[in-house]
């Protein structure tokens, strides 16, 4: 099995060079003292590494061209046929579909509960979809209402707010300000 760099054209070039130099100095010197001019040394140090680097460069260029053809943006235009590249990935972009998707997103997502170390109240970490912020919402009165709050609400015929209602109010307030 021949190496990859050993194509038929290059084999012919090596045979022609050997026939011309008879295995001696490749530059034609009769008594050449430079060992790098010897036929075998010239092949090993100059010619073959050049061929290998040319092949690697050609393969890299072919790969880049193939990749460019595979991932080229289509030329189609119009609603629902627009494409954009985000983070290296091709995405179909349609303003109507995007608007429907935004409307279908939840208003908020509760990521977890913890205790606020400053107030010692139970708080919820709330993520707002489409926004890079996380809100901390005080949900103490919904999680652990006191007996007084429960009795007062029963007498008035009201319901105490739930954690979800408190989070919704905080998100709507944040959206109104921003």
HELIX and SHEET records of a PDB file:
HELIX    1   1 UNK A    8  UNK A   21  1                                  14    
HELIX    2   2 UNK A   35  UNK A   37  5                                   3    
HELIX    3   3 UNK A   39  UNK A   42  1                                   4    
HELIX    4   4 UNK A   43  UNK A   47  3                                   5    
HELIX    5   5 UNK A   48  UNK A   70  1                                  23    
HELIX    6   6 UNK A   95  UNK A  104  1                                  10    
HELIX    7   7 UNK A  140  UNK A  143  1                                   4    
HELIX    8   8 UNK A  147  UNK A  156  1                                  10    
HELIX    9   9 UNK A  163  UNK A  177  1                                  15    
SHEET    1   A 2 UNK A  82  UNK A  86  0                                        
SHEET    2   A 2 UNK A  89  UNK A  93 -1                                        
SHEET    1   B 3 UNK A 109  UNK A 115  0                                        
SHEET    2   B 3 UNK A 122  UNK A 127 -1                                        
SHEET    3   B 3 UNK A 134  UNK A 138 -1                                        
END                                                                             
